[in-house]
């Protein structure tokens, strides 16, 4: 089987032409594989608790409009765990990544459509905080002095950014496949 790099490294277009072979044969396959492991591994880590409690997400998926929740909650867990393992090892990479990407795109939409809100504490909580309640640690006082507004905005931004990153990663593998160092290439001699 002929090796075809995902990205061309024409020596005439490189600042250091001697590095062309290194990029094609080592850097690109290794980087592609490490990123594939990261995307697949993240899906497994996030999906494992859902797989251990397959009906725990029933209310959540029904709030998203996926009925019946008793069906979609385990499907969500399977997409994450089984799909994540398939992406990580590069087996049936494109279909697994497409399923994961769609699921992650829905998650991304959810974070934009349902923000965490503006405050964690009501005024009575802020008053208790300012009164020096024993229920708050010094770090809690620092983070919640404004009712948690700044903290929740940071959490919201993090959720949106993480979802965007992982969604893009999954769709990247759906578009380009598992790469040279994948089980698709090893077993099928081509990309699935």
N, C-alpha and C positions, 0 to 999 in steps of 0.2 A: 504494500500500500504506500502510495506516495504521501509524503508529509506536506501538508499545505498549511502554512501559518495563518492564524486568524487575522493578523495585521501584517502587512507587507513591510519589510525593512530593506528597501533598496539601498545598497551601499552608496550609490551616487548621491542619495538624499540625506545621508547621515553626516553629522559633524565629525564623528570618529568612525570611519567606515569599517575598521577592524572589529568593532563591537557587534556588527550585524549578525554574525553567526551565534554569538552569545545570547543576543535577544531572542532570536528565532528558536534556538535549541534548548536554552536553559531558562532565561528570565521569563519569557511569556508563558510557556507551559507551566512553570512553577507558580507564577503569580496567579494565573487562571485557576489552577488547582487549589491554591490556598484560599482564594476568594470563594470558590465553589464550596469548599469545606466550611468556611465561615457562614455563608448563607444557609446551607443545609443544616449545619450544627445549630444555628440560631433557631431555625424552625423546630428542630427536635427539642431543644431546651424549652422553648415556649409552649410546645404542644404536649410534652410529657405529662405535666399536671392535668391537662385536659383529658388525656388518654386514661389516666388513673381514676378520674371522676368524669366519665363520658357524658353524663347528663347535667353536669354543673353549669353548662353554658346555655341551657334551654331558654331561660328568660332573655338572655342577651341576644341570641340569634333570632328569637321571635320579635324582639324590639327592633331588629334590623329588617324585619319583614320576611324572614325565612321560616315558613311553616311546613310541616310540624317541627317544632324545636327538638323533640325527642329523636328525630332523624338527623337534623342538621348539626346538632351539638357533637355527636360522635363523628360525623363526617368531617367537621372542622378539625377535630383531634387527629383523625387519620391523615388528612391532607398535610397537616403540620409534621407529624412524626414520620409516617411512611414516605411522604414526599420529601421531607428533609433528609432522610437517610439516602433516598435515591439521588437527590441532588449532590449530596456530599461525596458519594462514591462515583457519580457520573454515569448512572445507569438509567435509561429512559429519561434522560436529563430534560429534554425540551418539554414533554408533557407534564412531568412532575413540577418543573419550574413555572409552567404556564398556570397550573392549578394553584400553586403557592402564590404566584404573582397576583392572580385574581383575588384570592383570599386576602392578601396583604393590601391590595388596592381598596378593597372594601373597608379594611381596618383604617387605612389612611383617610378615606372619605369620612368614616365615623369620627375620627379625631377632629376633623375640621367642622363637621356638622353638629357635634355634641361636645363643645368645650367644657372643661372642668368647672368653669364659673369664676366669679370674682373674689370670693372669700370662703375661708374654711370656718371662720368663727362668726357667730352673731354678735351683736353689740354686748350682750351679757357676757359672752366669752372674752371679748376684748377687755371689758371692765374687770373681770376676774384675773386676767393676765396682768393688767396694770396694778391691781391691788396686791400682787405678790403671792398669788395662790401657790400652794405646795404641789399642785398638780402639774406644774410646768417646769421643765428643766431649763437651765440657762440657754441652751440651744433652741429649745422650743419658744422661749420668750423672744429671742432674736428673730426667729423665722416667722413668728405669728404676731408680732407687734402691730402690724397693719391689718390684722385679721386673716393673714395668710394670702393676701392678694399677690404679692411679689412671688411667693413660693409657688402658688398654683399656676401663675403665668409661666414660671420656669418649667414646671412639670408639663404644662400644655405644649410649650415649644419643643421640649425633649420628645414627647410622644409624637408630635407631627414630624420632626426631623428624623427620628428613628424609623418611623413607618415609611417615610419617603425614601430613605436610604435602602431599606430592605426590600421594598417594592421594586425599586429600580434594579437592585441586584438580581432579584428573581426573574424579572423580565429580560435582563441582559442574558441570562442563561437560557431562557425560553427562545430568544432570538438567535443566539450563537452556538448553543449546545454546550456539552461538557468539556470540550477542548481535547487536546492531544493526549493528556494523561487522564483518560476516563475509561470506565468499564464499557461504555458504548463502543469506543474504538477498539478496545482489547477484545471484546467478545464478538462484536458484529463487523469489525474491520471498517466501520464507518460511523458517522454520528447519527443518533436516532433523532 
